[in-house]
Amino acid sequence: MSLKLDGKKLSLEIEEKLKKDIEANLNSTKRPPGLAVIRIGEDPASGVYVKNKERACSRVGIKSFIFHLKDTVEQNEVEQLINKLNVDSDIDGMLLQLPIPEKFDEQKLISFINPEKDVDGLNEQNIGKLVKNEPAMRSCTPAGIINLLRSQNITIEGKKIVVIGRSLLVGKPLSLMLLNLNGTVTITHSKTINLNKICKEADILIAAAGKPNLIDSSFVKEGAVIIDVGIHRLTSSDMSKTKLCGDVLLEDVIPKVFAYTPVPGGVGPMTVTMLLVNTIFSWQKQFVLSLTLNDLLP
Ligand code: NAP
């Protein structure tokens, strides 16, 4: 029987630890960790993600500060807000909820975020440190995937790993983290020729293409580990029901693999948990506390 890599269960276990780490230091710090979330515009999915982050913060004792801006604001106003939060001593972490409306220069805004507070790990200074394999804030979805693999003692070193997708958010940082952990990594994308054949060689196959049910059992080696990063809401033909699915046709793939992540309940919850980890890590650094979360930061 295949092993389910249960991100929901692991994230609850990690949250228990995070809660205790905060409680143990509140007497000396006199304030909880603080996370600022900047949302621009009315993208409904972003609304759900921000709510989830807010709830997760309150479960472990992080104070969240939500800045919901209208899409009529100007780039320089958002930059000013980021600059203000950069020096706000109650804020340990800050993120810009993506996607933002097209009129904004997303990369420029991210580059304004103080790297010490960049809990999404997307600022070029943190990406640069990842490239150099130096400690820094790591992006949440890739770090969550590494922790899921580690939680079941799935070895990365020496494994053939194929990552489908090369985005700045997932594919690239994930590939670098796996490389730093001595995996033999192949990065694939929409222009890759013979994707099926390349994937079939993978000991660990990670699908982050953003294409529902792209990967069926014909892409997967017997006994491989499959990680499904994709998340899609599909509507039935009569529009009466919706269902979440990933990039992997799971029912076809599960009988063939050693381990898999479900959708929902796999990578998604780990992404949110890593955001909490990064925020608390930054708070611990700010107050020169012992850094108890190093093991969770690849
Ligand atoms: P993205 O920016 O759209 O990038 C998708 C990547 O996949 C691109 O590099 C693209 O190639 C590649 N790709 C697209 N179609 C392909 C195909 N047919 N064959 C091979 N490669 C293909 O998406 P993203 O932000 O990385 O996110 C990917 C998925 O993960 C989405 O479904 C997203 O919702 C999900 N996600 C989930 C979480 C979570 O917490 N669960 C977090 C983040 C993202 P090109 O570069 O050539 O265009």
py3Dmol code that shows the C-alpha trace and the ligand (Angstrom):
import py3Dmol

protein = """\
ATOM      1  CA  MET A   1       0.000   0.000   0.000  1.00  0.00           C
ATOM      2  CA  SER A   2       1.248   3.493  -0.825  1.00  0.00           C
ATOM      3  CA  LEU A   3       2.207   5.913   1.918  1.00  0.00           C
ATOM      4  CA  LYS A   4       0.203   9.135   2.172  1.00  0.00           C
ATOM      5  CA  LEU A   5       2.406  12.135   2.981  1.00  0.00           C
ATOM      6  CA  ASP A   6      -0.106  13.850   5.215  1.00  0.00           C
ATOM      7  CA  GLY A   7       0.682  17.564   5.171  1.00  0.00           C
ATOM      8  CA  LYS A   8      -2.283  18.420   7.335  1.00  0.00           C
ATOM      9  CA  LYS A   9      -1.161  16.133  10.152  1.00  0.00           C
ATOM     10  CA  LEU A  10       2.458  17.274   9.976  1.00  0.00           C
ATOM     11  CA  SER A  11       1.485  20.933   9.920  1.00  0.00           C
ATOM     12  CA  LEU A  12      -0.609  20.481  13.085  1.00  0.00           C
ATOM     13  CA  GLU A  13       2.329  18.774  14.809  1.00  0.00           C
ATOM     14  CA  ILE A  14       4.662  21.613  13.830  1.00  0.00           C
ATOM     15  CA  GLU A  15       2.096  24.202  14.937  1.00  0.00           C
ATOM     16  CA  GLU A  16       2.032  22.634  18.430  1.00  0.00           C
ATOM     17  CA  LYS A  17       5.791  23.160  18.660  1.00  0.00           C
ATOM     18  CA  LEU A  18       5.529  26.723  17.337  1.00  0.00           C
ATOM     19  CA  LYS A  19       2.912  27.615  19.923  1.00  0.00           C
ATOM     20  CA  LYS A  20       5.150  26.373  22.722  1.00  0.00           C
ATOM     21  CA  ASP A  21       8.176  28.195  21.310  1.00  0.00           C
ATOM     22  CA  ILE A  22       6.236  31.463  21.386  1.00  0.00           C
ATOM     23  CA  GLU A  23       4.750  30.921  24.853  1.00  0.00           C
ATOM     24  CA  ALA A  24       8.157  30.054  26.320  1.00  0.00           C
ATOM     25  CA  ASN A  25       9.584  33.458  25.356  1.00  0.00           C
ATOM     26  CA  LEU A  26       6.712  35.900  25.715  1.00  0.00           C
ATOM     27  CA  ASN A  27       7.858  36.957  29.195  1.00  0.00           C
ATOM     28  CA  SER A  28      11.147  38.225  27.863  1.00  0.00           C
ATOM     29  CA  THR A  29      10.035  39.569  24.478  1.00  0.00           C
ATOM     30  CA  LYS A  30       6.904  41.303  25.821  1.00  0.00           C
ATOM     31  CA  ARG A  31       5.273  40.965  22.415  1.00  0.00           C
ATOM     32  CA  PRO A  32       4.283  38.083  20.134  1.00  0.00           C
ATOM     33  CA  PRO A  33       5.745  37.625  16.657  1.00  0.00           C
ATOM     34  CA  GLY A  34       4.056  39.922  14.115  1.00  0.00           C
ATOM     35  CA  LEU A  35       3.214  39.159  10.491  1.00  0.00           C
ATOM     36  CA  ALA A  36       2.069  41.826   8.018  1.00  0.00           C
ATOM     37  CA  VAL A  37       0.153  40.718   4.921  1.00  0.00           C
ATOM     38  CA  ILE A  38      -0.373  43.161   2.065  1.00  0.00           C
ATOM     39  CA  ARG A  39      -3.234  42.349  -0.286  1.00  0.00           C
ATOM     40  CA  ILE A  40      -4.047  44.511  -3.304  1.00  0.00           C
ATOM     41  CA  GLY A  41      -7.349  44.296  -5.169  1.00  0.00           C
ATOM     42  CA  GLU A  42     -10.198  41.821  -4.967  1.00  0.00           C
ATOM     43  CA  ASP A  43      -8.881  38.501  -6.304  1.00  0.00           C
ATOM     44  CA  PRO A  44     -11.247  36.097  -4.469  1.00  0.00           C
ATOM     45  CA  ALA A  45      -8.692  33.273  -4.103  1.00  0.00           C
ATOM     46  CA  SER A  46      -6.292  35.734  -2.466  1.00  0.00           C
ATOM     47  CA  GLY A  47      -9.043  36.610  -0.010  1.00  0.00           C
ATOM     48  CA  VAL A  48      -9.300  32.938   1.005  1.00  0.00           C
ATOM     49  CA  TYR A  49      -5.509  32.528   1.282  1.00  0.00           C
ATOM     50  CA  VAL A  50      -5.156  35.653   3.434  1.00  0.00           C
ATOM     51  CA  LYS A  51      -7.964  34.455   5.746  1.00  0.00           C
ATOM     52  CA  ASN A  52      -6.216  31.063   6.082  1.00  0.00           C
ATOM     53  CA  LYS A  53      -2.953  32.771   6.985  1.00  0.00           C
ATOM     54  CA  GLU A  54      -4.697  34.991   9.528  1.00  0.00           C
ATOM     55  CA  ARG A  55      -6.341  31.949  11.145  1.00  0.00           C
ATOM     56  CA  ALA A  56      -3.079  29.993  11.217  1.00  0.00           C
ATOM     57  CA  CYS A  57      -1.323  32.941  12.889  1.00  0.00           C
ATOM     58  CA  SER A  58      -3.952  33.158  15.602  1.00  0.00           C
ATOM     59  CA  ARG A  59      -3.749  29.368  16.257  1.00  0.00           C
ATOM     60  CA  VAL A  60      -0.074  29.601  17.246  1.00  0.00           C
ATOM     61  CA  GLY A  61      -0.046  33.088  18.791  1.00  0.00           C
ATOM     62  CA  ILE A  62       1.351  35.257  15.984  1.00  0.00           C
ATOM     63  CA  LYS A  63      -0.252  38.702  15.695  1.00  0.00           C
ATOM     64  CA  SER A  64      -1.289  39.379  12.108  1.00  0.00           C
ATOM     65  CA  PHE A  65      -1.653  42.799  10.513  1.00  0.00           C
ATOM     66  CA  ILE A  66      -3.706  42.733   7.299  1.00  0.00           C
ATOM     67  CA  PHE A  67      -3.382  45.636   4.859  1.00  0.00           C
ATOM     68  CA  HIS A  68      -6.056  45.293   2.175  1.00  0.00           C
ATOM     69  CA  LEU A  69      -5.426  48.004  -0.433  1.00  0.00           C
ATOM     70  CA  LYS A  70      -7.706  48.998  -3.285  1.00  0.00           C
ATOM     71  CA  ASP A  71      -6.314  48.360  -6.774  1.00  0.00           C
ATOM     72  CA  THR A  72      -6.533  52.124  -7.366  1.00  0.00           C
ATOM     73  CA  VAL A  73      -3.475  52.703  -5.134  1.00  0.00           C
ATOM     74  CA  GLU A  74      -0.251  53.652  -6.898  1.00  0.00           C
ATOM     75  CA  GLN A  75       2.984  51.679  -6.938  1.00  0.00           C
ATOM     76  CA  ASN A  76       4.760  54.321  -4.833  1.00  0.00           C
ATOM     77  CA  GLU A  77       2.072  54.154  -2.136  1.00  0.00           C
ATOM     78  CA  VAL A  78       2.629  50.411  -1.787  1.00  0.00           C
ATOM     79  CA  GLU A  79       6.386  50.996  -1.688  1.00  0.00           C
ATOM     80  CA  GLN A  80       5.870  53.546   1.109  1.00  0.00           C
ATOM     81  CA  LEU A  81       3.788  51.056   3.082  1.00  0.00           C
ATOM     82  CA  ILE A  82       6.491  48.394   2.672  1.00  0.00           C
ATOM     83  CA  ASN A  83       9.151  50.865   3.809  1.00  0.00           C
ATOM     84  CA  LYS A  84       7.089  51.727   6.868  1.00  0.00           C
ATOM     85  CA  LEU A  85       6.630  48.060   7.764  1.00  0.00           C
ATOM     86  CA  ASN A  86      10.335  47.412   7.158  1.00  0.00           C
ATOM     87  CA  VAL A  87      11.159  49.559  10.193  1.00  0.00           C
ATOM     88  CA  ASP A  88       8.090  48.750  12.310  1.00  0.00           C
ATOM     89  CA  SER A  89       9.418  47.052  15.443  1.00  0.00           C
ATOM     90  CA  ASP A  90       6.187  45.072  15.966  1.00  0.00           C
ATOM     91  CA  ILE A  91       6.533  43.358  12.582  1.00  0.00           C
ATOM     92  CA  ASP A  92       8.894  40.398  12.144  1.00  0.00           C
ATOM     93  CA  GLY A  93       7.611  39.172   8.787  1.00  0.00           C
ATOM     94  CA  MET A  94       5.920  40.684   5.772  1.00  0.00           C
ATOM     95  CA  LEU A  95       4.507  39.330   2.543  1.00  0.00           C
ATOM     96  CA  LEU A  96       2.801  40.586  -0.542  1.00  0.00           C
ATOM     97  CA  GLN A  97      -0.122  38.276  -1.359  1.00  0.00           C
ATOM     98  CA  LEU A  98       0.249  37.229  -5.004  1.00  0.00           C
ATOM     99  CA  PRO A  99      -1.052  37.635  -7.623  1.00  0.00           C
ATOM    100  CA  ILE A 100      -1.401  41.405  -7.607  1.00  0.00           C
ATOM    101  CA  PRO A 101      -3.014  43.446 -10.412  1.00  0.00           C
ATOM    102  CA  GLU A 102      -0.829  43.743 -13.523  1.00  0.00           C
ATOM    103  CA  LYS A 103      -0.295  47.492 -13.314  1.00  0.00           C
ATOM    104  CA  PHE A 104       2.106  46.956 -10.374  1.00  0.00           C
ATOM    105  CA  ASP A 105       5.768  46.022 -10.747  1.00  0.00           C
ATOM    106  CA  GLU A 106       5.654  42.908  -8.564  1.00  0.00           C
ATOM    107  CA  GLN A 107       9.396  42.199  -8.548  1.00  0.00           C
ATOM    108  CA  LYS A 108      10.200  45.798  -7.612  1.00  0.00           C
ATOM    109  CA  LEU A 109       7.780  45.657  -4.678  1.00  0.00           C
ATOM    110  CA  ILE A 110       9.278  42.379  -3.463  1.00  0.00           C
ATOM    111  CA  SER A 111      12.756  43.861  -3.715  1.00  0.00           C
ATOM    112  CA  PHE A 112      11.638  46.650  -1.337  1.00  0.00           C
ATOM    113  CA  ILE A 113      10.914  44.141   1.438  1.00  0.00           C
ATOM    114  CA  ASN A 114      13.608  44.019   4.125  1.00  0.00           C
ATOM    115  CA  PRO A 115      15.261  40.606   3.487  1.00  0.00           C
ATOM    116  CA  GLU A 116      15.164  39.886   7.250  1.00  0.00           C
ATOM    117  CA  LYS A 117      11.359  40.200   7.140  1.00  0.00           C
ATOM    118  CA  ASP A 118      10.838  38.536   3.748  1.00  0.00           C
ATOM    119  CA  VAL A 119       8.946  35.498   5.046  1.00  0.00           C
ATOM    120  CA  ASP A 120       8.018  34.377   1.512  1.00  0.00           C
ATOM    121  CA  GLY A 121      11.753  34.138   0.722  1.00  0.00           C
ATOM    122  CA  LEU A 122      11.270  35.835  -2.660  1.00  0.00           C
ATOM    123  CA  ASN A 123      13.524  38.878  -2.248  1.00  0.00           C
ATOM    124  CA  GLU A 124      16.609  38.619  -4.478  1.00  0.00           C
ATOM    125  CA  GLN A 125      18.926  38.679  -1.466  1.00  0.00           C
ATOM    126  CA  ASN A 126      17.283  35.572  -0.028  1.00  0.00           C
ATOM    127  CA  ILE A 127      17.159  33.868  -3.445  1.00  0.00           C
ATOM    128  CA  GLY A 128      20.869  34.727  -3.858  1.00  0.00           C
ATOM    129  CA  LYS A 129      21.686  33.114  -0.528  1.00  0.00           C
ATOM    130  CA  LEU A 130      19.727  30.031  -1.560  1.00  0.00           C
ATOM    131  CA  VAL A 131      21.808  29.838  -4.744  1.00  0.00           C
ATOM    132  CA  LYS A 132      24.950  30.046  -2.583  1.00  0.00           C
ATOM    133  CA  ASN A 133      23.543  27.502  -0.101  1.00  0.00           C
ATOM    134  CA  GLU A 134      23.829  29.997   2.752  1.00  0.00           C
ATOM    135  CA  PRO A 135      21.260  30.244   5.564  1.00  0.00           C
ATOM    136  CA  ALA A 136      18.427  32.686   4.783  1.00  0.00           C
ATOM    137  CA  MET A 137      14.666  32.945   4.712  1.00  0.00           C
ATOM    138  CA  ARG A 138      13.453  30.107   2.440  1.00  0.00           C
ATOM    139  CA  SER A 139      10.316  30.206   0.298  1.00  0.00           C
ATOM    140  CA  CYS A 140       7.450  28.442   1.950  1.00  0.00           C
ATOM    141  CA  THR A 141       6.066  25.888  -0.528  1.00  0.00           C
ATOM    142  CA  PRO A 142       9.481  24.380  -1.381  1.00  0.00           C
ATOM    143  CA  ALA A 143      10.545  24.332   2.282  1.00  0.00           C
ATOM    144  CA  GLY A 144       7.242  22.664   3.190  1.00  0.00           C
ATOM    145  CA  ILE A 145       7.854  19.943   0.584  1.00  0.00           C
ATOM    146  CA  ILE A 146      11.342  19.232   1.949  1.00  0.00           C
ATOM    147  CA  ASN A 147       9.887  18.890   5.449  1.00  0.00           C
ATOM    148  CA  LEU A 148       7.187  16.523   4.220  1.00  0.00           C
ATOM    149  CA  LEU A 149       9.830  14.278   2.635  1.00  0.00           C
ATOM    150  CA  ARG A 150      12.026  14.414   5.735  1.00  0.00           C
ATOM    151  CA  SER A 151       9.113  13.624   8.040  1.00  0.00           C
ATOM    152  CA  GLN A 152       8.924  10.145   6.466  1.00  0.00           C
ATOM    153  CA  ASN A 153      12.714   9.743   6.210  1.00  0.00           C
ATOM    154  CA  ILE A 154      12.588   9.886   2.423  1.00  0.00           C
ATOM    155  CA  THR A 155      16.207  10.412   1.386  1.00  0.00           C
ATOM    156  CA  ILE A 156      16.971  13.256  -1.013  1.00  0.00           C
ATOM    157  CA  GLU A 157      20.725  12.762  -1.305  1.00  0.00           C
ATOM    158  CA  GLY A 158      21.658  10.795  -4.397  1.00  0.00           C
ATOM    159  CA  LYS A 159      18.071  10.529  -5.650  1.00  0.00           C
ATOM    160  CA  LYS A 160      17.044  11.348  -9.205  1.00  0.00           C
ATOM    161  CA  ILE A 161      14.506  14.131  -8.774  1.00  0.00           C
ATOM    162  CA  VAL A 162      12.443  15.664 -11.561  1.00  0.00           C
ATOM    163  CA  VAL A 163      10.701  18.999 -10.906  1.00  0.00           C
ATOM    164  CA  ILE A 164       7.980  20.020 -13.367  1.00  0.00           C
ATOM    165  CA  GLY A 165       7.826  23.834 -13.404  1.00  0.00           C
ATOM    166  CA  ARG A 166      10.444  26.576 -13.166  1.00  0.00           C
ATOM    167  CA  SER A 167       8.547  29.443 -11.509  1.00  0.00           C
ATOM    168  CA  LEU A 168      10.230  31.790  -9.047  1.00  0.00           C
ATOM    169  CA  LEU A 169       7.598  30.832  -6.496  1.00  0.00           C
ATOM    170  CA  VAL A 170       7.970  27.038  -6.615  1.00  0.00           C
ATOM    171  CA  GLY A 171      10.015  25.265  -9.297  1.00  0.00           C
ATOM    172  CA  LYS A 172      13.298  27.211  -9.148  1.00  0.00           C
ATOM    173  CA  PRO A 173      13.707  27.577  -5.365  1.00  0.00           C
ATOM    174  CA  LEU A 174      12.580  23.984  -4.841  1.00  0.00           C
ATOM    175  CA  SER A 175      15.119  22.679  -7.362  1.00  0.00           C
ATOM    176  CA  LEU A 176      17.881  24.655  -5.636  1.00  0.00           C
ATOM    177  CA  MET A 177      16.937  23.369  -2.186  1.00  0.00           C
ATOM    178  CA  LEU A 178      16.939  19.785  -3.473  1.00  0.00           C
ATOM    179  CA  LEU A 179      20.286  20.359  -5.180  1.00  0.00           C
ATOM    180  CA  ASN A 180      21.720  21.813  -1.946  1.00  0.00           C
ATOM    181  CA  LEU A 181      20.580  18.615  -0.237  1.00  0.00           C
ATOM    182  CA  ASN A 182      22.542  16.586  -2.810  1.00  0.00           C
ATOM    183  CA  GLY A 183      19.670  15.417  -4.979  1.00  0.00           C
ATOM    184  CA  THR A 184      20.356  14.989  -8.703  1.00  0.00           C
ATOM    185  CA  VAL A 185      17.807  17.428 -10.023  1.00  0.00           C
ATOM    186  CA  THR A 186      16.266  17.842 -13.485  1.00  0.00           C
ATOM    187  CA  ILE A 187      14.100  20.926 -14.019  1.00  0.00           C
ATOM    188  CA  THR A 188      11.418  20.670 -16.708  1.00  0.00           C
ATOM    189  CA  HIS A 189       8.965  23.208 -18.147  1.00  0.00           C
ATOM    190  CA  SER A 190       6.436  23.802 -20.910  1.00  0.00           C
ATOM    191  CA  LYS A 191       9.088  23.604 -23.655  1.00  0.00           C
ATOM    192  CA  THR A 192      10.596  20.348 -22.394  1.00  0.00           C
ATOM    193  CA  ILE A 193      10.646  17.624 -25.020  1.00  0.00           C
ATOM    194  CA  ASN A 194       9.786  14.087 -23.955  1.00  0.00           C
ATOM    195  CA  LEU A 195       8.471  15.096 -20.527  1.00  0.00           C
ATOM    196  CA  ASN A 196       6.945  11.670 -20.053  1.00  0.00           C
ATOM    197  CA  LYS A 197      10.252   9.847 -20.559  1.00  0.00           C
ATOM    198  CA  ILE A 198      12.183  12.235 -18.259  1.00  0.00           C
ATOM    199  CA  CYS A 199       9.596  11.940 -15.496  1.00  0.00           C
ATOM    200  CA  LYS A 200       9.654   8.159 -15.690  1.00  0.00           C
ATOM    201  CA  GLU A 201      13.281   8.159 -14.569  1.00  0.00           C
ATOM    202  CA  ALA A 202      12.526  10.046 -11.369  1.00  0.00           C
ATOM    203  CA  ASP A 203      12.832   8.516  -7.900  1.00  0.00           C
ATOM    204  CA  ILE A 204      11.014  11.618  -6.699  1.00  0.00           C
ATOM    205  CA  LEU A 205       8.690  13.408  -9.119  1.00  0.00           C
ATOM    206  CA  ILE A 206       7.365  16.847  -8.185  1.00  0.00           C
ATOM    207  CA  ALA A 207       4.567  18.346 -10.266  1.00  0.00           C
ATOM    208  CA  ALA A 208       4.236  22.143 -10.107  1.00  0.00           C
ATOM    209  CA  ALA A 209       2.968  22.919 -13.612  1.00  0.00           C
ATOM    210  CA  GLY A 210      -0.406  24.346 -12.668  1.00  0.00           C
ATOM    211  CA  LYS A 211      -2.160  21.978 -15.127  1.00  0.00           C
ATOM    212  CA  PRO A 212      -4.975  19.820 -13.715  1.00  0.00           C
ATOM    213  CA  ASN A 213      -4.348  16.066 -13.943  1.00  0.00           C
ATOM    214  CA  LEU A 214      -1.329  16.504 -16.261  1.00  0.00           C
ATOM    215  CA  ILE A 215       0.505  13.557 -14.737  1.00  0.00           C
ATOM    216  CA  ASP A 216      -0.961  10.065 -15.000  1.00  0.00           C
ATOM    217  CA  SER A 217       0.632   6.709 -14.196  1.00  0.00           C
ATOM    218  CA  SER A 218       2.433   6.609 -17.569  1.00  0.00           C
ATOM    219  CA  PHE A 219       4.764   9.393 -16.267  1.00  0.00           C
ATOM    220  CA  VAL A 220       5.656   7.583 -13.076  1.00  0.00           C
ATOM    221  CA  LYS A 221       8.268   4.964 -12.250  1.00  0.00           C
ATOM    222  CA  GLU A 222       7.126   2.004 -10.153  1.00  0.00           C
ATOM    223  CA  GLY A 223       7.932   2.737  -6.480  1.00  0.00           C
ATOM    224  CA  ALA A 224       8.593   6.481  -6.991  1.00  0.00           C
ATOM    225  CA  VAL A 225       7.576   9.257  -4.618  1.00  0.00           C
ATOM    226  CA  ILE A 226       5.157  11.756  -6.154  1.00  0.00           C
ATOM    227  CA  ILE A 227       4.591  15.265  -4.815  1.00  0.00           C
ATOM    228  CA  ASP A 228       1.627  17.195  -6.189  1.00  0.00           C
ATOM    229  CA  VAL A 229       1.979  20.969  -5.780  1.00  0.00           C
ATOM    230  CA  GLY A 230      -0.861  21.938  -8.127  1.00  0.00           C
ATOM    231  CA  ILE A 231      -4.193  23.026  -6.774  1.00  0.00           C
ATOM    232  CA  HIS A 232      -7.246  23.511  -8.992  1.00  0.00           C
ATOM    233  CA  ARG A 233     -10.947  23.863  -8.402  1.00  0.00           C
ATOM    234  CA  LEU A 234     -12.845  21.973 -11.110  1.00  0.00           C
ATOM    235  CA  THR A 235     -16.563  22.536 -11.693  1.00  0.00           C
ATOM    236  CA  SER A 236     -18.817  19.662 -12.817  1.00  0.00           C
ATOM    237  CA  SER A 237     -20.385  19.926 -16.306  1.00  0.00           C
ATOM    238  CA  ASP A 238     -23.787  20.926 -14.884  1.00  0.00           C
ATOM    239  CA  MET A 239     -21.997  23.521 -12.682  1.00  0.00           C
ATOM    240  CA  SER A 240     -23.622  22.002  -9.554  1.00  0.00           C
ATOM    241  CA  LYS A 241     -20.450  20.785  -7.821  1.00  0.00           C
ATOM    242  CA  THR A 242     -16.827  21.791  -7.438  1.00  0.00           C
ATOM    243  CA  LYS A 243     -13.903  19.542  -6.610  1.00  0.00           C
ATOM    244  CA  LEU A 244     -10.265  20.234  -5.772  1.00  0.00           C
ATOM    245  CA  CYS A 245      -7.580  18.427  -7.730  1.00  0.00           C
ATOM    246  CA  GLY A 246      -3.872  18.752  -8.360  1.00  0.00           C
ATOM    247  CA  ASP A 247      -1.522  18.339 -11.320  1.00  0.00           C
ATOM    248  CA  VAL A 248      -1.526  14.576 -10.744  1.00  0.00           C
ATOM    249  CA  LEU A 249      -4.309  12.132 -11.613  1.00  0.00           C
ATOM    250  CA  LEU A 250      -3.979  10.620  -8.169  1.00  0.00           C
ATOM    251  CA  GLU A 251      -6.335   7.641  -8.455  1.00  0.00           C
ATOM    252  CA  ASP A 252      -4.338   6.423 -11.448  1.00  0.00           C
ATOM    253  CA  VAL A 253      -0.933   7.046  -9.874  1.00  0.00           C
ATOM    254  CA  ILE A 254      -1.358   5.910  -6.249  1.00  0.00           C
ATOM    255  CA  PRO A 255      -1.255   2.122  -6.923  1.00  0.00           C
ATOM    256  CA  LYS A 256       2.127   2.532  -8.608  1.00  0.00           C
ATOM    257  CA  VAL A 257       4.007   4.736  -6.132  1.00  0.00           C
ATOM    258  CA  PHE A 258       5.770   4.286  -2.794  1.00  0.00           C
ATOM    259  CA  ALA A 259       4.451   7.613  -1.439  1.00  0.00           C
ATOM    260  CA  TYR A 260       2.257  10.503  -2.565  1.00  0.00           C
ATOM    261  CA  THR A 261       0.817  13.809  -1.351  1.00  0.00           C
ATOM    262  CA  PRO A 262      -2.983  14.162  -1.401  1.00  0.00           C
ATOM    263  CA  VAL A 263      -4.791  17.252  -2.742  1.00  0.00           C
ATOM    264  CA  PRO A 264      -6.088  18.832  -0.589  1.00  0.00           C
ATOM    265  CA  GLY A 265      -4.137  18.099   2.606  1.00  0.00           C
ATOM    266  CA  GLY A 266      -0.635  17.616   1.195  1.00  0.00           C
ATOM    267  CA  VAL A 267       1.597  20.500   0.182  1.00  0.00           C
ATOM    268  CA  GLY A 268      -0.966  23.281   0.840  1.00  0.00           C
ATOM    269  CA  PRO A 269      -1.065  23.132   4.668  1.00  0.00           C
ATOM    270  CA  MET A 270       2.736  22.886   4.786  1.00  0.00           C
ATOM    271  CA  THR A 271       3.048  26.135   2.828  1.00  0.00           C
ATOM    272  CA  VAL A 272       1.085  28.019   5.488  1.00  0.00           C
ATOM    273  CA  THR A 273       3.011  26.344   8.301  1.00  0.00           C
ATOM    274  CA  MET A 274       6.343  27.379   6.793  1.00  0.00           C
ATOM    275  CA  LEU A 275       5.132  30.965   6.751  1.00  0.00           C
ATOM    276  CA  LEU A 276       4.595  30.698  10.507  1.00  0.00           C
ATOM    277  CA  VAL A 277       8.018  29.088  10.918  1.00  0.00           C
ATOM    278  CA  ASN A 278       9.732  31.897   9.001  1.00  0.00           C
ATOM    279  CA  THR A 279       7.906  34.583  11.013  1.00  0.00           C
ATOM    280  CA  ILE A 280       8.840  33.019  14.347  1.00  0.00           C
ATOM    281  CA  PHE A 281      12.418  32.454  13.151  1.00  0.00           C
ATOM    282  CA  SER A 282      12.678  36.181  12.369  1.00  0.00           C
ATOM    283  CA  TRP A 283      11.202  37.053  15.800  1.00  0.00           C
ATOM    284  CA  GLN A 284      13.705  34.761  17.530  1.00  0.00           C
ATOM    285  CA  LYS A 285      16.535  36.489  15.683  1.00  0.00           C
ATOM    286  CA  GLN A 286      15.163  39.925  16.522  1.00  0.00           C
ATOM    287  CA  PHE A 287      15.202  39.135  20.264  1.00  0.00           C
ATOM    288  CA  VAL A 288      18.404  37.068  20.146  1.00  0.00           C
ATOM    289  CA  LEU A 289      16.539  33.984  21.406  1.00  0.00           C
ATOM    290  CA  SER A 290      17.808  30.482  20.763  1.00  0.00           C
ATOM    291  CA  LEU A 291      16.967  29.480  17.200  1.00  0.00           C
ATOM    292  CA  THR A 292      14.806  26.404  17.700  1.00  0.00           C
ATOM    293  CA  LEU A 293      13.556  26.092  14.128  1.00  0.00           C
ATOM    294  CA  ASN A 294      16.774  25.591  12.173  1.00  0.00           C
ATOM    295  CA  ASP A 295      15.868  21.949  11.463  1.00  0.00           C
ATOM    296  CA  LEU A 296      12.783  23.094   9.565  1.00  0.00           C
ATOM    297  CA  LEU A 297      14.679  25.527   7.314  1.00  0.00           C
ATOM    298  CA  PRO A 298      16.392  23.719   4.430  1.00  0.00           C
TER     299      PRO A 298
END
"""
ligand_1 = """\
48
NAP
P 3.360 29.129 -12.714
O 4.068 30.357 -12.311
O 2.228 29.190 -13.676
O 4.480 28.126 -13.323
C 4.119 26.916 -13.915
C 5.356 26.250 -14.427
O 4.983 25.004 -15.014
C 6.067 27.040 -15.543
O 7.462 26.951 -15.358
C 5.635 26.341 -16.832
O 6.613 26.341 -17.857
C 5.454 24.907 -16.350
N 4.467 24.192 -17.164
C 3.235 24.610 -17.536
N 2.633 23.673 -18.298
C 3.512 22.662 -18.420
C 3.467 21.425 -19.102
N 2.417 21.039 -19.813
N 4.555 20.626 -19.025
C 5.651 21.000 -18.296
N 5.739 22.164 -17.652
C 4.674 22.979 -17.701
O 2.804 28.346 -11.437
P 3.375 28.239 -9.925
O 3.153 29.487 -9.206
O 4.735 27.639 -9.958
O 2.350 27.160 -9.338
C 2.203 25.883 -9.925
C 0.988 25.205 -9.308
O 1.198 25.046 -7.920
C -0.315 25.981 -9.474
O -1.376 25.053 -9.615
C -0.443 26.698 -8.147
O -1.794 26.985 -7.821
C 0.123 25.669 -7.230
N 0.667 26.195 -5.984
C 0.305 25.555 -4.858
C 0.821 25.957 -3.663
C 0.426 25.217 -2.434
O 0.695 25.684 -1.358
N -0.185 24.037 -2.582
C 1.709 27.023 -3.592
C 2.088 27.653 -4.778
C 1.565 27.221 -5.967
P 7.155 27.702 -18.567
O 8.122 28.297 -17.589
O 7.817 27.219 -19.791
O 5.956 28.555 -18.797
"""
view = py3Dmol.view(width=600, height=400)
view.addModel(protein, "pdb")
view.setStyle({"model": 0}, {"cartoon": {"style": "trace"}})
view.addModel(ligand_1, "xyz")
view.setStyle({"model": 1}, {"stick": {}})
view.zoomTo()
view.show()
